[in-house]
Amino acid sequence: MAEFSDRYRAAVLLAAASGLRQGEVLGIEVGHIDFLRRTVRVAQQLVGPDRGI
């Protein structure tokens, strides 16, 4: 995991361990994480701008 900066390490680990898609991982907010129950609720996703493709 040394290849990733501290800023992105948690997102990479979450994606690898959970199977979430990139947009779902990037849409996670602190309020979506239940640290005591070790669960994450996917309530939104990050969607990039439409590039006219």
mmCIF entry with sequence, helices, sheets and N, C-alpha, C, O atoms, coordinates in Angstrom:
data_MODEL
# 
_entry.id   MODEL 
# 
_entity.id                         1 
_entity.type                       polymer 
_entity.pdbx_number_of_molecules   1 
# 
_entity_poly.entity_id                      1 
_entity_poly.type                           'polypeptide(L)' 
_entity_poly.nstd_linkage                   no 
_entity_poly.nstd_monomer                   no 
_entity_poly.pdbx_seq_one_letter_code       MAEFSDRYRAAVLLAAASGLRQGEVLGIEVGHIDFLRRTVRVAQQLVGPDRGI 
_entity_poly.pdbx_seq_one_letter_code_can   MAEFSDRYRAAVLLAAASGLRQGEVLGIEVGHIDFLRRTVRVAQQLVGPDRGI 
_entity_poly.pdbx_strand_id                 A 
# 
loop_
_entity_poly_seq.entity_id 
_entity_poly_seq.num 
_entity_poly_seq.mon_id 
_entity_poly_seq.hetero 
1 1  MET n 
1 2  ALA n 
1 3  GLU n 
1 4  PHE n 
1 5  SER n 
1 6  ASP n 
1 7  ARG n 
1 8  TYR n 
1 9  ARG n 
1 10 ALA n 
1 11 ALA n 
1 12 VAL n 
1 13 LEU n 
1 14 LEU n 
1 15 ALA n 
1 16 ALA n 
1 17 ALA n 
1 18 SER n 
1 19 GLY n 
1 20 LEU n 
1 21 ARG n 
1 22 GLN n 
1 23 GLY n 
1 24 GLU n 
1 25 VAL n 
1 26 LEU n 
1 27 GLY n 
1 28 ILE n 
1 29 GLU n 
1 30 VAL n 
1 31 GLY n 
1 32 HIS n 
1 33 ILE n 
1 34 ASP n 
1 35 PHE n 
1 36 LEU n 
1 37 ARG n 
1 38 ARG n 
1 39 THR n 
1 40 VAL n 
1 41 ARG n 
1 42 VAL n 
1 43 ALA n 
1 44 GLN n 
1 45 GLN n 
1 46 LEU n 
1 47 VAL n 
1 48 GLY n 
1 49 PRO n 
1 50 ASP n 
1 51 ARG n 
1 52 GLY n 
1 53 ILE n 
# 
_struct_asym.id          A 
_struct_asym.entity_id   1 
# 
loop_
_struct_conf.conf_type_id 
_struct_conf.id 
_struct_conf.pdbx_PDB_helix_id 
_struct_conf.beg_label_comp_id 
_struct_conf.beg_label_asym_id 
_struct_conf.beg_label_seq_id 
_struct_conf.pdbx_beg_PDB_ins_code 
_struct_conf.end_label_comp_id 
_struct_conf.end_label_asym_id 
_struct_conf.end_label_seq_id 
_struct_conf.pdbx_end_PDB_ins_code 
_struct_conf.beg_auth_comp_id 
_struct_conf.beg_auth_asym_id 
_struct_conf.beg_auth_seq_id 
_struct_conf.end_auth_comp_id 
_struct_conf.end_auth_asym_id 
_struct_conf.end_auth_seq_id 
_struct_conf.pdbx_PDB_helix_class 
_struct_conf.details 
_struct_conf.pdbx_PDB_helix_length 
HELX_P HELX_P1 AA1 ASP A 6  ? SER A 18 ? ASP A 6  SER A 18 1 ? 13 
HELX_P HELX_P2 AA2 GLN A 22 ? LEU A 26 ? GLN A 22 LEU A 26 1 ? 5  
HELX_P HELX_P3 AA3 VAL A 30 ? HIS A 32 ? VAL A 30 HIS A 32 5 ? 3  
# 
_struct_conf_type.id          HELX_P 
_struct_conf_type.criteria    ? 
_struct_conf_type.reference   ? 
# 
_struct_sheet.id               AA1 
_struct_sheet.type             ? 
_struct_sheet.number_strands   2 
_struct_sheet.details          ? 
# 
_struct_sheet_order.sheet_id     AA1 
_struct_sheet_order.range_id_1   1 
_struct_sheet_order.range_id_2   2 
_struct_sheet_order.offset       ? 
_struct_sheet_order.sense        anti-parallel 
# 
loop_
_struct_sheet_range.sheet_id 
_struct_sheet_range.id 
_struct_sheet_range.beg_label_comp_id 
_struct_sheet_range.beg_label_asym_id 
_struct_sheet_range.beg_label_seq_id 
_struct_sheet_range.pdbx_beg_PDB_ins_code 
_struct_sheet_range.end_label_comp_id 
_struct_sheet_range.end_label_asym_id 
_struct_sheet_range.end_label_seq_id 
_struct_sheet_range.pdbx_end_PDB_ins_code 
_struct_sheet_range.beg_auth_comp_id 
_struct_sheet_range.beg_auth_asym_id 
_struct_sheet_range.beg_auth_seq_id 
_struct_sheet_range.end_auth_comp_id 
_struct_sheet_range.end_auth_asym_id 
_struct_sheet_range.end_auth_seq_id 
AA1 1 ILE A 33 ? ASP A 34 ? ILE A 33 ASP A 34 
AA1 2 THR A 39 ? VAL A 40 ? THR A 39 VAL A 40 
# 
loop_
_atom_site.group_PDB 
_atom_site.id 
_atom_site.type_symbol 
_atom_site.label_atom_id 
_atom_site.label_alt_id 
_atom_site.label_comp_id 
_atom_site.label_asym_id 
_atom_site.label_entity_id 
_atom_site.label_seq_id 
_atom_site.pdbx_PDB_ins_code 
_atom_site.Cartn_x 
_atom_site.Cartn_y 
_atom_site.Cartn_z 
_atom_site.occupancy 
_atom_site.B_iso_or_equiv 
_atom_site.pdbx_formal_charge 
_atom_site.auth_seq_id 
_atom_site.auth_comp_id 
_atom_site.auth_asym_id 
_atom_site.auth_atom_id 
_atom_site.pdbx_PDB_model_num 
ATOM 1   N N  . MET A 1 1  ? 0.807   -1.202 0.000   1.00 0.00 ? 1  MET A N  1 
ATOM 2   C CA . MET A 1 1  ? 0.000   0.000  0.000   1.00 0.00 ? 1  MET A CA 1 
ATOM 3   C C  . MET A 1 1  ? 0.848   1.263  0.000   1.00 0.00 ? 1  MET A C  1 
ATOM 4   O O  . MET A 1 1  ? 0.304   2.367  0.014   1.00 0.00 ? 1  MET A O  1 
ATOM 5   N N  . ALA A 1 2  ? 2.143   1.123  -0.015  1.00 0.00 ? 2  ALA A N  1 
ATOM 6   C CA . ALA A 1 2  ? 3.020   2.286  -0.004  1.00 0.00 ? 2  ALA A CA 1 
ATOM 7   C C  . ALA A 1 2  ? 2.908   3.087  -1.290  1.00 0.00 ? 2  ALA A C  1 
ATOM 8   O O  . ALA A 1 2  ? 3.319   4.246  -1.339  1.00 0.00 ? 2  ALA A O  1 
ATOM 9   N N  . GLU A 1 3  ? 2.350   2.472  -2.337  1.00 0.00 ? 3  GLU A N  1 
ATOM 10  C CA . GLU A 1 3  ? 2.219   3.167  -3.626  1.00 0.00 ? 3  GLU A CA 1 
ATOM 11  C C  . GLU A 1 3  ? 1.194   4.289  -3.568  1.00 0.00 ? 3  GLU A C  1 
ATOM 12  O O  . GLU A 1 3  ? 1.220   5.205  -4.391  1.00 0.00 ? 3  GLU A O  1 
ATOM 13  N N  . PHE A 1 4  ? 0.287   4.217  -2.591  1.00 0.00 ? 4  PHE A N  1 
ATOM 14  C CA . PHE A 1 4  ? -0.790  5.189  -2.482  1.00 0.00 ? 4  PHE A CA 1 
ATOM 15  C C  . PHE A 1 4  ? -0.498  6.166  -1.353  1.00 0.00 ? 4  PHE A C  1 
ATOM 16  O O  . PHE A 1 4  ? 0.014   5.785  -0.300  1.00 0.00 ? 4  PHE A O  1 
ATOM 17  N N  . SER A 1 5  ? -0.832  7.433  -1.589  1.00 0.00 ? 5  SER A N  1 
ATOM 18  C CA . SER A 1 5  ? -0.635  8.432  -0.546  1.00 0.00 ? 5  SER A CA 1 
ATOM 19  C C  . SER A 1 5  ? -1.643  8.181  0.582   1.00 0.00 ? 5  SER A C  1 
ATOM 20  O O  . SER A 1 5  ? -2.653  7.503  0.391   1.00 0.00 ? 5  SER A O  1 
ATOM 21  N N  . ASP A 1 6  ? -1.354  8.733  1.736   1.00 0.00 ? 6  ASP A N  1 
ATOM 22  C CA . ASP A 1 6  ? -2.248  8.580  2.889   1.00 0.00 ? 6  ASP A CA 1 
ATOM 23  C C  . ASP A 1 6  ? -3.658  9.059  2.566   1.00 0.00 ? 6  ASP A C  1 
ATOM 24  O O  . ASP A 1 6  ? -4.637  8.528  3.090   1.00 0.00 ? 6  ASP A O  1 
ATOM 25  N N  . ARG A 1 7  ? -3.753  10.046 1.718   1.00 0.00 ? 7  ARG A N  1 
ATOM 26  C CA . ARG A 1 7  ? -5.045  10.642 1.384   1.00 0.00 ? 7  ARG A CA 1 
ATOM 27  C C  . ARG A 1 7  ? -5.982  9.637  0.706   1.00 0.00 ? 7  ARG A C  1 
ATOM 28  O O  . ARG A 1 7  ? -7.192  9.678  0.927   1.00 0.00 ? 7  ARG A O  1 
ATOM 29  N N  . TYR A 1 8  ? -5.438  8.738  -0.114  1.00 0.00 ? 8  TYR A N  1 
ATOM 30  C CA . TYR A 1 8  ? -6.267  7.816  -0.895  1.00 0.00 ? 8  TYR A CA 1 
ATOM 31  C C  . TYR A 1 8  ? -6.232  6.376  -0.396  1.00 0.00 ? 8  TYR A C  1 
ATOM 32  O O  . TYR A 1 8  ? -6.971  5.537  -0.912  1.00 0.00 ? 8  TYR A O  1 
ATOM 33  N N  . ARG A 1 9  ? -5.411  6.070  0.573   1.00 0.00 ? 9  ARG A N  1 
ATOM 34  C CA . ARG A 1 9  ? -5.248  4.693  1.037   1.00 0.00 ? 9  ARG A CA 1 
ATOM 35  C C  . ARG A 1 9  ? -6.567  4.089  1.527   1.00 0.00 ? 9  ARG A C  1 
ATOM 36  O O  . ARG A 1 9  ? -6.871  2.943  1.194   1.00 0.00 ? 9  ARG A O  1 
ATOM 37  N N  . ALA A 1 10 ? -7.345  4.821  2.299   1.00 0.00 ? 10 ALA A N  1 
ATOM 38  C CA . ALA A 1 10 ? -8.610  4.290  2.820   1.00 0.00 ? 10 ALA A CA 1 
ATOM 39  C C  . ALA A 1 10 ? -9.585  3.980  1.687   1.00 0.00 ? 10 ALA A C  1 
ATOM 40  O O  . ALA A 1 10 ? -10.297 2.977  1.740   1.00 0.00 ? 10 ALA A O  1 
ATOM 41  N N  . ALA A 1 11 ? -9.621  4.829  0.668   1.00 0.00 ? 11 ALA A N  1 
ATOM 42  C CA . ALA A 1 11 ? -10.528 4.598  -0.458  1.00 0.00 ? 11 ALA A CA 1 
ATOM 43  C C  . ALA A 1 11 ? -10.127 3.347  -1.227  1.00 0.00 ? 11 ALA A C  1 
ATOM 44  O O  . ALA A 1 11 ? -10.990 2.580  -1.654  1.00 0.00 ? 11 ALA A O  1 
ATOM 45  N N  . VAL A 1 12 ? -8.832  3.135  -1.407  1.00 0.00 ? 12 VAL A N  1 
ATOM 46  C CA . VAL A 1 12 ? -8.351  1.948  -2.118  1.00 0.00 ? 12 VAL A CA 1 
ATOM 47  C C  . VAL A 1 12 ? -8.674  0.694  -1.323  1.00 0.00 ? 12 VAL A C  1 
ATOM 48  O O  . VAL A 1 12 ? -9.127  -0.298 -1.894  1.00 0.00 ? 12 VAL A O  1 
ATOM 49  N N  . LEU A 1 13 ? -8.449  0.722  -0.019  1.00 0.00 ? 13 LEU A N  1 
ATOM 50  C CA . LEU A 1 13 ? -8.760  -0.435 0.821   1.00 0.00 ? 13 LEU A CA 1 
ATOM 51  C C  . LEU A 1 13 ? -10.261 -0.728 0.836   1.00 0.00 ? 13 LEU A C  1 
ATOM 52  O O  . LEU A 1 13 ? -10.663 -1.890 0.773   1.00 0.00 ? 13 LEU A O  1 
ATOM 53  N N  . LEU A 1 14 ? -11.090 0.312  0.918   1.00 0.00 ? 14 LEU A N  1 
ATOM 54  C CA . LEU A 1 14 ? -12.538 0.120  0.897   1.00 0.00 ? 14 LEU A CA 1 
ATOM 55  C C  . LEU A 1 14 ? -12.987 -0.502 -0.416  1.00 0.00 ? 14 LEU A C  1 
ATOM 56  O O  . LEU A 1 14 ? -13.804 -1.423 -0.418  1.00 0.00 ? 14 LEU A O  1 
ATOM 57  N N  . ALA A 1 15 ? -12.473 -0.020 -1.509  1.00 0.00 ? 15 ALA A N  1 
ATOM 58  C CA . ALA A 1 15 ? -12.846 -0.566 -2.821  1.00 0.00 ? 15 ALA A CA 1 
ATOM 59  C C  . ALA A 1 15 ? -12.429 -2.028 -2.945  1.00 0.00 ? 15 ALA A C  1 
ATOM 60  O O  . ALA A 1 15 ? -13.199 -2.853 -3.436  1.00 0.00 ? 15 ALA A O  1 
ATOM 61  N N  . ALA A 1 16 ? -11.236 -2.347 -2.511  1.00 0.00 ? 16 ALA A N  1 
ATOM 62  C CA . ALA A 1 16 ? -10.727 -3.715 -2.631  1.00 0.00 ? 16 ALA A CA 1 
ATOM 63  C C  . ALA A 1 16 ? -11.486 -4.681 -1.729  1.00 0.00 ? 16 ALA A C  1 
ATOM 64  O O  . ALA A 1 16 ? -11.742 -5.820 -2.119  1.00 0.00 ? 16 ALA A O  1 
ATOM 65  N N  . ALA A 1 17 ? -11.842 -4.244 -0.543  1.00 0.00 ? 17 ALA A N  1 
ATOM 66  C CA . ALA A 1 17 ? -12.477 -5.138 0.432   1.00 0.00 ? 17 ALA A CA 1 
ATOM 67  C C  . ALA A 1 17 ? -13.980 -5.267 0.243   1.00 0.00 ? 17 ALA A C  1 
ATOM 68  O O  . ALA A 1 17 ? -14.573 -6.254 0.677   1.00 0.00 ? 17 ALA A O  1 
ATOM 69  N N  . SER A 1 18 ? -14.606 -4.283 -0.397  1.00 0.00 ? 18 SER A N  1 
ATOM 70  C CA . SER A 1 18 ? -16.069 -4.269 -0.455  1.00 0.00 ? 18 SER A CA 1 
ATOM 71  C C  . SER A 1 18 ? -16.645 -4.589 -1.826  1.00 0.00 ? 18 SER A C  1 
ATOM 72  O O  . SER A 1 18 ? -17.790 -5.028 -1.933  1.00 0.00 ? 18 SER A O  1 
ATOM 73  N N  . GLY A 1 19 ? -15.866 -4.373 -2.865  1.00 0.00 ? 19 GLY A N  1 
ATOM 74  C CA . GLY A 1 19 ? -16.396 -4.578 -4.205  1.00 0.00 ? 19 GLY A CA 1 
ATOM 75  C C  . GLY A 1 19 ? -17.203 -3.404 -4.726  1.00 0.00 ? 19 GLY A C  1 
ATOM 76  O O  . GLY A 1 19 ? -17.870 -3.518 -5.755  1.00 0.00 ? 19 GLY A O  1 
ATOM 77  N N  . LEU A 1 20 ? -17.151 -2.278 -4.028  1.00 0.00 ? 20 LEU A N  1 
ATOM 78  C CA . LEU A 1 20 ? -17.862 -1.086 -4.490  1.00 0.00 ? 20 LEU A CA 1 
ATOM 79  C C  . LEU A 1 20 ? -17.201 -0.550 -5.757  1.00 0.00 ? 20 LEU A C  1 
ATOM 80  O O  . LEU A 1 20 ? -16.003 -0.727 -5.974  1.00 0.00 ? 20 LEU A O  1 
ATOM 81  N N  . ARG A 1 21 ? -17.998 0.100  -6.576  1.00 0.00 ? 21 ARG A N  1 
ATOM 82  C CA . ARG A 1 21 ? -17.468 0.741  -7.782  1.00 0.00 ? 21 ARG A CA 1 
ATOM 83  C C  . ARG A 1 21 ? -16.792 2.061  -7.406  1.00 0.00 ? 21 ARG A C  1 
ATOM 84  O O  . ARG A 1 21 ? -16.977 2.583  -6.306  1.00 0.00 ? 21 ARG A O  1 
ATOM 85  N N  . GLN A 1 22 ? -16.013 2.581  -8.340  1.00 0.00 ? 22 GLN A N  1 
ATOM 86  C CA . GLN A 1 22 ? -15.252 3.804  -8.083  1.00 0.00 ? 22 GLN A CA 1 
ATOM 87  C C  . GLN A 1 22 ? -16.158 4.959  -7.665  1.00 0.00 ? 22 GLN A C  1 
ATOM 88  O O  . GLN A 1 22 ? -15.867 5.639  -6.681  1.00 0.00 ? 22 GLN A O  1 
ATOM 89  N N  . GLY A 1 23 ? -17.240 5.191  -8.385  1.00 0.00 ? 23 GLY A N  1 
ATOM 90  C CA . GLY A 1 23 ? -18.144 6.292  -8.054  1.00 0.00 ? 23 GLY A CA 1 
ATOM 91  C C  . GLY A 1 23 ? -18.790 6.139  -6.698  1.00 0.00 ? 23 GLY A C  1 
ATOM 92  O O  . GLY A 1 23 ? -19.032 7.131  -6.010  1.00 0.00 ? 23 GLY A O  1 
ATOM 93  N N  . GLU A 1 24 ? -19.075 4.897  -6.299  1.00 0.00 ? 24 GLU A N  1 
ATOM 94  C CA . GLU A 1 24 ? -19.666 4.638  -4.987  1.00 0.00 ? 24 GLU A CA 1 
ATOM 95  C C  . GLU A 1 24 ? -18.669 4.924  -3.870  1.00 0.00 ? 24 GLU A C  1 
ATOM 96  O O  . GLU A 1 24 ? -19.021 5.522  -2.853  1.00 0.00 ? 24 GLU A O  1 
ATOM 97  N N  . VAL A 1 25 ? -17.428 4.495  -4.064  1.00 0.00 ? 25 VAL A N  1 
ATOM 98  C CA . VAL A 1 25 ? -16.393 4.752  -3.057  1.00 0.00 ? 25 VAL A CA 1 
ATOM 99  C C  . VAL A 1 25 ? -16.151 6.249  -2.916  1.00 0.00 ? 25 VAL A C  1 
ATOM 100 O O  . VAL A 1 25 ? -16.029 6.754  -1.800  1.00 0.00 ? 25 VAL A O  1 
ATOM 101 N N  . LEU A 1 26 ? -16.082 6.956  -4.027  1.00 0.00 ? 26 LEU A N  1 
ATOM 102 C CA . LEU A 1 26 ? -15.809 8.393  -3.979  1.00 0.00 ? 26 LEU A CA 1 
ATOM 103 C C  . LEU A 1 26 ? -17.000 9.200  -3.475  1.00 0.00 ? 26 LEU A C  1 
ATOM 104 O O  . LEU A 1 26 ? -16.843 10.368 -3.119  1.00 0.00 ? 26 LEU A O  1 
ATOM 105 N N  . GLY A 1 27 ? -18.177 8.604  -3.439  1.00 0.00 ? 27 GLY A N  1 
ATOM 106 C CA . GLY A 1 27 ? -19.360 9.292  -2.921  1.00 0.00 ? 27 GLY A CA 1 
ATOM 107 C C  . GLY A 1 27 ? -19.599 9.077  -1.436  1.00 0.00 ? 27 GLY A C  1 
ATOM 108 O O  . GLY A 1 27 ? -20.515 9.673  -0.871  1.00 0.00 ? 27 GLY A O  1 
ATOM 109 N N  . ILE A 1 28 ? -18.793 8.237  -0.792  1.00 0.00 ? 28 ILE A N  1 
ATOM 110 C CA . ILE A 1 28 ? -18.961 7.951  0.633   1.00 0.00 ? 28 ILE A CA 1 
ATOM 111 C C  . ILE A 1 28 ? -18.642 9.187  1.460   1.00 0.00 ? 28 ILE A C  1 
ATOM 112 O O  . ILE A 1 28 ? -17.658 9.883  1.207   1.00 0.00 ? 28 ILE A O  1 
ATOM 113 N N  . GLU A 1 29 ? -19.486 9.450  2.452   1.00 0.00 ? 29 GLU A N  1 
ATOM 114 C CA . GLU A 1 29 ? -19.243 10.518 3.419   1.00 0.00 ? 29 GLU A CA 1 
ATOM 115 C C  . GLU A 1 29 ? -19.153 9.884  4.799   1.00 0.00 ? 29 GLU A C  1 
ATOM 116 O O  . GLU A 1 29 ? -19.602 8.753  4.987   1.00 0.00 ? 29 GLU A O  1 
ATOM 117 N N  . VAL A 1 30 ? -18.587 10.585 5.759   1.00 0.00 ? 30 VAL A N  1 
ATOM 118 C CA . VAL A 1 30 ? -18.390 10.038 7.106   1.00 0.00 ? 30 VAL A CA 1 
ATOM 119 C C  . VAL A 1 30 ? -19.708 9.565  7.710   1.00 0.00 ? 30 VAL A C  1 
ATOM 120 O O  . VAL A 1 30 ? -19.738 8.550  8.407   1.00 0.00 ? 30 VAL A O  1 
ATOM 121 N N  . GLY A 1 31 ? -20.790 10.280 7.454   1.00 0.00 ? 31 GLY A N  1 
ATOM 122 C CA . GLY A 1 31 ? -22.092 9.897  8.005   1.00 0.00 ? 31 GLY A CA 1 
ATOM 123 C C  . GLY A 1 31 ? -22.634 8.592  7.443   1.00 0.00 ? 31 GLY A C  1 
ATOM 124 O O  . GLY A 1 31 ? -23.582 8.034  7.995   1.00 0.00 ? 31 GLY A O  1 
ATOM 125 N N  . HIS A 1 32 ? -22.054 8.098  6.364   1.00 0.00 ? 32 HIS A N  1 
ATOM 126 C CA . HIS A 1 32 ? -22.488 6.836  5.762   1.00 0.00 ? 32 HIS A CA 1 
ATOM 127 C C  . HIS A 1 32 ? -21.773 5.631  6.364   1.00 0.00 ? 32 HIS A C  1 
ATOM 128 O O  . HIS A 1 32 ? -22.078 4.491  6.014   1.00 0.00 ? 32 HIS A O  1 
ATOM 129 N N  . ILE A 1 33 ? -20.831 5.874  7.262   1.00 0.00 ? 33 ILE A N  1 
ATOM 130 C CA . ILE A 1 33 ? -20.027 4.799  7.836   1.00 0.00 ? 33 ILE A CA 1 
ATOM 131 C C  . ILE A 1 33 ? -20.439 4.583  9.287   1.00 0.00 ? 33 ILE A C  1 
ATOM 132 O O  . ILE A 1 33 ? -20.441 5.520  10.086  1.00 0.00 ? 33 ILE A O  1 
ATOM 133 N N  . ASP A 1 34 ? -20.792 3.335  9.625   1.00 0.00 ? 34 ASP A N  1 
ATOM 134 C CA . ASP A 1 34 ? -21.077 2.957  11.006  1.00 0.00 ? 34 ASP A CA 1 
ATOM 135 C C  . ASP A 1 34 ? -19.855 2.186  11.500  1.00 0.00 ? 34 ASP A C  1 
ATOM 136 O O  . ASP A 1 34 ? -19.703 0.998  11.214  1.00 0.00 ? 34 ASP A O  1 
ATOM 137 N N  . PHE A 1 35 ? -18.997 2.861  12.235  1.00 0.00 ? 35 PHE A N  1 
ATOM 138 C CA . PHE A 1 35 ? -17.741 2.272  12.668  1.00 0.00 ? 35 PHE A CA 1 
ATOM 139 C C  . PHE A 1 35 ? -17.943 1.159  13.684  1.00 0.00 ? 35 PHE A C  1 
ATOM 140 O O  . PHE A 1 35 ? -17.167 0.203  13.711  1.00 0.00 ? 35 PHE A O  1 
ATOM 141 N N  . LEU A 1 36 ? -18.978 1.264  14.525  1.00 0.00 ? 36 LEU A N  1 
ATOM 142 C CA . LEU A 1 36 ? -19.227 0.227  15.521  1.00 0.00 ? 36 LEU A CA 1 
ATOM 143 C C  . LEU A 1 36 ? -19.718 -1.066 14.883  1.00 0.00 ? 36 LEU A C  1 
ATOM 144 O O  . LEU A 1 36 ? -19.303 -2.154 15.284  1.00 0.00 ? 36 LEU A O  1 
ATOM 145 N N  . ARG A 1 37 ? -20.595 -0.955 13.897  1.00 0.00 ? 37 ARG A N  1 
ATOM 146 C CA . ARG A 1 37 ? -21.130 -2.148 13.222  1.00 0.00 ? 37 ARG A CA 1 
ATOM 147 C C  . ARG A 1 37 ? -20.284 -2.582 12.032  1.00 0.00 ? 37 ARG A C  1 
ATOM 148 O O  . ARG A 1 37 ? -20.514 -3.640 11.448  1.00 0.00 ? 37 ARG A O  1 
ATOM 149 N N  . ARG A 1 38 ? -19.304 -1.756 11.680  1.00 0.00 ? 38 ARG A N  1 
ATOM 150 C CA . ARG A 1 38 ? -18.412 -2.021 10.537  1.00 0.00 ? 38 ARG A CA 1 
ATOM 151 C C  . ARG A 1 38 ? -19.207 -2.151 9.237   1.00 0.00 ? 38 ARG A C  1 
ATOM 152 O O  . ARG A 1 38 ? -19.022 -3.093 8.466   1.00 0.00 ? 38 ARG A O  1 
ATOM 153 N N  . THR A 1 39 ? -20.091 -1.187 9.017   1.00 0.00 ? 39 THR A N  1 
ATOM 154 C CA . THR A 1 39 ? -20.894 -1.176 7.793   1.00 0.00 ? 39 THR A CA 1 
ATOM 155 C C  . THR A 1 39 ? -20.769 0.168  7.094   1.00 0.00 ? 39 THR A C  1 
ATOM 156 O O  . THR A 1 39 ? -20.475 1.192  7.711   1.00 0.00 ? 39 THR A O  1 
ATOM 157 N N  . VAL A 1 40 ? -20.998 0.134  5.796   1.00 0.00 ? 40 VAL A N  1 
ATOM 158 C CA . VAL A 1 40 ? -21.002 1.342  4.974   1.00 0.00 ? 40 VAL A CA 1 
ATOM 159 C C  . VAL A 1 40 ? -22.305 1.347  4.195   1.00 0.00 ? 40 VAL A C  1 
ATOM 160 O O  . VAL A 1 40 ? -22.683 0.343  3.592   1.00 0.00 ? 40 VAL A O  1 
ATOM 161 N N  . ARG A 1 41 ? -22.986 2.480  4.213   1.00 0.00 ? 41 ARG A N  1 
ATOM 162 C CA . ARG A 1 41 ? -24.244 2.627  3.480   1.00 0.00 ? 41 ARG A CA 1 
ATOM 163 C C  . ARG A 1 41 ? -23.975 3.463  2.234   1.00 0.00 ? 41 ARG A C  1 
ATOM 164 O O  . ARG A 1 41 ? -23.523 4.605  2.323   1.00 0.00 ? 41 ARG A O  1 
ATOM 165 N N  . VAL A 1 42 ? -24.257 2.880  1.077   1.00 0.00 ? 42 VAL A N  1 
ATOM 166 C CA . VAL A 1 42 ? -24.082 3.607  -0.177  1.00 0.00 ? 42 VAL A CA 1 
ATOM 167 C C  . VAL A 1 42 ? -25.362 4.383  -0.442  1.00 0.00 ? 42 VAL A C  1 
ATOM 168 O O  . VAL A 1 42 ? -26.391 3.799  -0.783  1.00 0.00 ? 42 VAL A O  1 
ATOM 169 N N  . ALA A 1 43 ? -25.297 5.699  -0.286  1.00 0.00 ? 43 ALA A N  1 
ATOM 170 C CA . ALA A 1 43 ? -26.468 6.552  -0.454  1.00 0.00 ? 43 ALA A CA 1 
ATOM 171 C C  . ALA A 1 43 ? -26.350 7.445  -1.685  1.00 0.00 ? 43 ALA A C  1 
ATOM 172 O O  . ALA A 1 43 ? -27.334 8.039  -2.126  1.00 0.00 ? 43 ALA A O  1 
ATOM 173 N N  . GLN A 1 44 ? -25.153 7.535  -2.230  1.00 0.00 ? 44 GLN A N  1 
ATOM 174 C CA . GLN A 1 44 ? -24.920 8.395  -3.387  1.00 0.00 ? 44 GLN A CA 1 
ATOM 175 C C  . GLN A 1 44 ? -23.639 7.949  -4.062  1.00 0.00 ? 44 GLN A C  1 
ATOM 176 O O  . GLN A 1 44 ? -22.871 7.159  -3.513  1.00 0.00 ? 44 GLN A O  1 
ATOM 177 N N  . GLN A 1 45 ? -23.424 8.455  -5.233  1.00 0.00 ? 45 GLN A N  1 
ATOM 178 C CA . GLN A 1 45 ? -22.173 8.177  -5.932  1.00 0.00 ? 45 GLN A CA 1 
ATOM 179 C C  . GLN A 1 45 ? -21.684 9.447  -6.607  1.00 0.00 ? 45 GLN A C  1 
ATOM 180 O O  . GLN A 1 45 ? -22.464 10.352 -6.905  1.00 0.00 ? 45 GLN A O  1 
ATOM 181 N N  . LEU A 1 46 ? -20.413 9.496  -6.836  1.00 0.00 ? 46 LEU A N  1 
ATOM 182 C CA . LEU A 1 46 ? -19.826 10.622 -7.542  1.00 0.00 ? 46 LEU A CA 1 
ATOM 183 C C  . LEU A 1 46 ? -19.987 10.369 -9.030  1.00 0.00 ? 46 LEU A C  1 
ATOM 184 O O  . LEU A 1 46 ? -19.596 9.319  -9.539  1.00 0.00 ? 46 LEU A O  1 
ATOM 185 N N  . VAL A 1 47 ? -20.561 11.329 -9.714  1.00 0.00 ? 47 VAL A N  1 
ATOM 186 C CA . VAL A 1 47 ? -20.777 11.212 -11.148 1.00 0.00 ? 47 VAL A CA 1 
ATOM 187 C C  . VAL A 1 47 ? -20.005 12.319 -11.828 1.00 0.00 ? 47 VAL A C  1 
ATOM 188 O O  . VAL A 1 47 ? -20.146 13.492 -11.480 1.00 0.00 ? 47 VAL A O  1 
ATOM 189 N N  . GLY A 1 48 ? -19.195 11.949 -12.792 1.00 0.00 ? 48 GLY A N  1 
ATOM 190 C CA . GLY A 1 48 ? -18.400 12.937 -13.519 1.00 0.00 ? 48 GLY A CA 1 
ATOM 191 C C  . GLY A 1 48 ? -19.233 13.723 -14.494 1.00 0.00 ? 48 GLY A C  1 
ATOM 192 O O  . GLY A 1 48 ? -20.365 13.342 -14.792 1.00 0.00 ? 48 GLY A O  1 
ATOM 193 N N  . PRO A 1 49 ? -18.700 14.801 -14.992 1.00 0.00 ? 49 PRO A N  1 
ATOM 194 C CA . PRO A 1 49 ? -19.431 15.626 -15.964 1.00 0.00 ? 49 PRO A CA 1 
ATOM 195 C C  . PRO A 1 49 ? -19.643 14.878 -17.283 1.00 0.00 ? 49 PRO A C  1 
ATOM 196 O O  . PRO A 1 49 ? -18.814 14.061 -17.685 1.00 0.00 ? 49 PRO A O  1 
ATOM 197 N N  . ASP A 1 50 ? -20.736 15.162 -17.930 1.00 0.00 ? 50 ASP A N  1 
ATOM 198 C CA . ASP A 1 50 ? -21.022 14.556 -19.234 1.00 0.00 ? 50 ASP A CA 1 
ATOM 199 C C  . ASP A 1 50 ? -20.076 15.166 -20.262 1.00 0.00 ? 50 ASP A C  1 
ATOM 200 O O  . ASP A 1 50 ? -20.041 16.383 -20.441 1.00 0.00 ? 50 ASP A O  1 
ATOM 201 N N  . ARG A 1 51 ? -19.320 14.321 -20.926 1.00 0.00 ? 51 ARG A N  1 
ATOM 202 C CA . ARG A 1 51 ? -18.323 14.804 -21.886 1.00 0.00 ? 51 ARG A CA 1 
ATOM 203 C C  . ARG A 1 51 ? -18.819 14.699 -23.321 1.00 0.00 ? 51 ARG A C  1 
ATOM 204 O O  . ARG A 1 51 ? -18.043 14.847 -24.265 1.00 0.00 ? 51 ARG A O  1 
ATOM 205 N N  . GLY A 1 52 ? -20.106 14.444 -23.481 1.00 0.00 ? 52 GLY A N  1 
ATOM 206 C CA . GLY A 1 52 ? -20.666 14.403 -24.837 1.00 0.00 ? 52 GLY A CA 1 
ATOM 207 C C  . GLY A 1 52 ? -20.264 13.174 -25.626 1.00 0.00 ? 52 GLY A C  1 
ATOM 208 O O  . GLY A 1 52 ? -20.243 13.190 -26.857 1.00 0.00 ? 52 GLY A O  1 
ATOM 209 N N  . ILE A 1 53 ? -19.948 12.111 -24.910 1.00 0.00 ? 53 ILE A N  1 
ATOM 210 C CA . ILE A 1 53 ? -19.534 10.884 -25.612 1.00 0.00 ? 53 ILE A CA 1 
ATOM 211 C C  . ILE A 1 53 ? -20.747 10.062 -25.972 1.00 0.00 ? 53 ILE A C  1 
ATOM 212 O O  . ILE A 1 53 ? -20.613 8.992  -26.566 1.00 0.00 ? 53 ILE A O  1 
# 
